[in-house]
Amino acid sequence: MTARLDHRNPLVFDTHELGRRPGALQRLTRTVDAPKDLGIPKVVGVPEGAPLELELRLESVMEGVLVTGTARAQAEGECVRCLEPLQLDVEADFQEMFSYPDADDRGRAHRAEPGDDAEDDEDRLFLEDGLFDLEPVLRDAVVLALPMQPVCQEDCPGLCAECGVRLADDPDHHHDAVDIRWAALQGLADSLEPGDKDDKSGAEPGVDEKQEK
């Protein structure tokens, strides 16, 4: 099978050292640059190029290579309550089987027939000339490890619903309650000029003259 994977990709790993000896183990520690869009789009994620620490355990089994590992990195996002930028440490555990392309579920070599177990193969990951790509497994693990609604702190009070000020910066912030029944009248009174108020409070012009006549 011709390999389509590039061994120079930092998330592509070589299993040739294991051979196909069931029980053979290999432990790897690697720090790589995080790939693009690693996380939940527009919510929180690991910035592209940020350090991504990987600890892997590769175990040769009958049907392929079982990969168990942990990824650690620092994610960035925005608090869903106060909209302030935030950073959080993310640790994602994962385990995945990468099957030999020429072996069935019992590890026996076989020749694949067209359409044979096609649906099962769609859900399986395969080794390509002894190489496997960790990126799709890593993406799934990181997304599951990240919070869907990140907050800068558990008790973040958010923003004022009336003016939008960040309540954590001003714990005593509040607005005086105004009776809506008086709000319109108060607005009208504030809009009148001082002379207008005097005219409204006095008698209508010409009333005294008519009474004298």
Secondary structure, 3 states (H helix, E strand, C coil): CCCCCCCCCCCEEECHHHCCCCCCEEEEEEEEECCCCEEECCCEEECCCCEEEEEEEEEECCCEEEEEEEEEEEEEEECCCCCCEEEEEEEEEEEEEEECCCECCCCCECCCCCCCCHHHHHCCEECECCEEECHHHHHHHHHHHCCCCCCCCCCCCCECCCCCCEHHHCCCCCCCCCCHHHHHHHHHHHHCCHHHHHHHHCCCCCHHHHHHC
